[in-house]
Amino acid sequence: MNQPQQSYPVPFPSQVPDDVPLLRTEGLTRHFQIGGIFSKKNLHAVDGAELSIGRGEIVALAGESGSGKSTVARLLAKVYRPTAGEIWFDGKPLSQLRSRTDVLAYRSQAPMVFQDPFSSINPVYRISHGILRTLKLHRPELNAEQRTAEAERLLTVVGLTPADQYLQKFPYEMSGGQRQRIGFAQALASNPKLIIADEPVSMLDVSIRIGLLNLMTELRDRQGVSFLYITHDLASARYAADRLIVMYAGHIVEQGPIEEILAAPKHPYTQLLLATVPDPRAPLADLAGADKGEPPKVVDPRPGCRFRARCPVAVAQCATVTPELRLLGDRHQAACHVAVPGSAATSGSAVTSGAAFGATSGAASGATPGAGPGTPLTAPTRAIPTPRDPA
């Protein structure tokens, strides 16, 4: 006689006020001990991260390699434990999740899609294995027939049809883009509220990236799923995201509505990122001297701005005081001693290229290298290209 299956209790309130973010962090920190068992050195991968993700919102997390983006993703997915700080999901702190059942329930609400579609799926099993196993683990109220029907529905949602044929395929029979869609289908199998997508399109051909970006926006619009979209590509972030968070050397240096940041970036590092975006419509410029120096080694770092060695407008205060996020516009924050409120670009979708980074002469911009505190970081404008859907 079959025993009735018991559903896992959900440790999060079913009714949460709309003004409460789906996810937010307070002082989120992660350090890694390096140099051996007796070493006292610590790598500061993430320090004091304060971010939030609203319901039905796509938030892009951008920054260069080693900035701490993937560490943040693994902290939110509970792969790593925070060294300090707290993560709140649906109004409840994750530090209160003690039992395996509670942790499993949270992971069903915030699954992760990994960067490499060629290693994130077990090559030994058919495509159906991962989806059906997820359904059995996180939705035990479904019987075998219902799980198969739901798996076919999920593949249809992510654009893999005929679904019954794809379920019987092995990973080697599918392209990278199709495998990444399988990753999204497995994440959707648990009816999540948030999907953590760690550079999901970076290893795919340019011609198929737009399809996955469209898939994320469709899931947001149709099912209300929120996304943390980790990326290096500001053009794809602009195409898909509502807000942008910029990280550098373990710190969040700027965050706010993506169009506002791209039109008027406040932090010199954000300006540097935008200056390096290729634009075939912009005049040729020599950016060889735009980026000087190397990213800092964040092993037991001293107080101060971690971008100061590469910053063209650094002042004495930057070497001794670590800047904190300040509100410089409508929901627009930046951690910079020099940045001031006000527009750094003219209008529309123009973005700054940074006069201090060699794009134009200082006379054409409102900032000069070595400007003191209170000098606006202004620059001439150039358009940032937006990904186009290949017809």
Disulfide bonds with the S-S distance in Angstrom:
none
